[in-house]
Each structure stands twice: as C-alpha cells, then as structure tokens.
Amino acid sequence: MTDSSTEKGKILSMLEEIHGQLEELESVLEDSFSEHRNKLNMTEREKIFHTANKLSIMENKVAQLDLHSQEEQEIVYNQSPKVQNLNLAFK
C-alpha cells in the first residue's frame, strides 16, 4: 500500500506543479494580450483619426466645387439674353 500512496503523492505533487505553472502562464498571457489589445486599439484610433481627417478634407473640396459650380451657373443664368428678356417682362 505504501507504493500506491507514494505514487499518488508523486502524481499529486506533479499536478500541483503543473497547476502552478498554468497559473503563471495565465498571468503572463493575460498581460501579453492586454498589451497587444492596447496597441491594437491605439492603431485603430490612429487609422480612424487619419480617415476622418481625409474625409473632412474631401468634404471641403466637394463643397468648394459645388459652390464654384453654382456661381458659374448663376453667371450663365444671369447673362442669358432670354432670361434677361424674361426678367424685364416681369418688371
């Protein structure tokens, strides 16, 4: 019976050692994943910030083009002889 109890003791000791190693590994992995997650979050924030800036620049350019196009249409509209005659007819 002593052989059986010593075998059980050895197995129990090995299992306790494995358990300790697993807890240590869990702690290291959690720290590593936490650090990696933070880096990914920062990278994604930077990408979103740069994309938002580019979008803002593009929106401003489109607004300027629309404004310029409207000004050109008003010039053409105001210089058209038919429009001028029509405007005079309603005065």
C-alpha positions as CSV (number, residue, x, y, z in Angstrom):
1,M,0.0,0.0,0.0
2,T,2.9,2.3,0.6
3,D,3.8,2.1,-3.1
4,S,0.3,3.2,-4.1
5,S,0.3,6.1,-1.6
6,T,3.8,7.3,-2.8
7,E,2.7,7.0,-6.4
8,K,-0.4,9.1,-5.6
9,G,1.8,11.6,-3.7
10,K,4.1,11.9,-6.7
11,I,1.2,12.4,-9.1
12,L,-0.4,14.9,-6.7
13,S,2.9,16.8,-6.4
14,M,3.3,16.8,-10.2
15,L,-0.3,18.0,-10.7
16,E,0.3,20.8,-8.1
17,E,3.4,21.9,-10.0
18,I,1.5,21.8,-13.4
19,H,-1.2,23.9,-11.8
20,G,1.3,26.5,-10.6
21,Q,2.9,26.7,-14.0
22,L,-0.6,27.0,-15.6
23,E,-1.5,29.9,-13.3
24,E,1.8,31.6,-14.0
25,L,1.2,31.1,-17.8
26,E,-2.3,32.5,-17.5
27,S,-0.9,35.6,-15.8
28,V,1.8,36.1,-18.5
29,L,-0.7,35.6,-21.3
30,E,-3.2,38.0,-19.8
31,D,-0.5,40.7,-19.5
32,S,0.6,40.0,-23.1
33,F,-2.9,40.0,-24.6
34,S,-3.7,43.1,-22.6
35,E,-0.7,44.9,-24.0
36,H,-1.4,43.7,-27.5
37,R,-5.1,44.8,-27.2
38,N,-4.0,48.2,-26.1
39,K,-1.6,48.5,-29.1
40,L,-4.4,47.4,-31.5
41,N,-6.8,50.0,-30.0
42,M,-4.2,52.7,-30.5
43,T,-3.5,51.7,-34.1
44,E,-7.3,51.6,-34.9
45,R,-7.8,55.0,-33.3
46,E,-5.0,56.5,-35.4
47,K,-6.5,54.9,-38.5
48,I,-9.9,56.4,-37.7
49,F,-8.4,59.8,-36.9
50,H,-6.5,59.9,-40.2
51,T,-9.5,58.7,-42.2
52,A,-11.7,61.3,-40.5
53,N,-9.2,64.0,-41.5
54,K,-9.1,62.8,-45.1
55,L,-12.9,62.7,-45.2
56,S,-13.1,66.2,-43.9
57,I,-10.6,67.5,-46.5
58,M,-12.6,65.8,-49.2
59,E,-15.9,67.2,-48.0
60,N,-14.4,70.7,-48.0
61,K,-13.1,70.2,-51.6
62,V,-16.5,69.0,-52.7
63,A,-18.3,71.9,-51.0
64,Q,-15.9,74.3,-52.8
65,L,-16.5,72.6,-56.1
66,D,-20.3,72.8,-55.6
67,L,-20.0,76.5,-54.6
68,H,-17.9,77.2,-57.7
69,S,-20.3,75.3,-59.9
70,Q,-23.3,77.2,-58.5
71,E,-21.5,80.5,-59.1
72,E,-20.8,79.5,-62.7
73,Q,-24.5,78.5,-63.2
74,E,-25.6,81.9,-61.8
75,I,-23.3,83.7,-64.2
76,V,-24.5,81.8,-67.2
77,Y,-28.1,82.2,-66.0
78,N,-27.8,85.9,-65.4
79,Q,-26.0,86.5,-68.8
80,S,-28.5,84.6,-70.9
81,P,-30.5,87.0,-73.1
82,K,-33.7,85.0,-72.9
83,V,-33.5,85.2,-69.1
84,Q,-32.8,88.9,-69.2
85,N,-35.8,89.4,-71.5
86,L,-38.0,87.3,-69.2
87,N,-36.8,89.2,-66.2
88,L,-37.6,92.5,-68.0
89,A,-41.0,91.2,-69.0
90,F,-42.0,90.6,-65.3
91,K,-40.8,94.0,-64.1
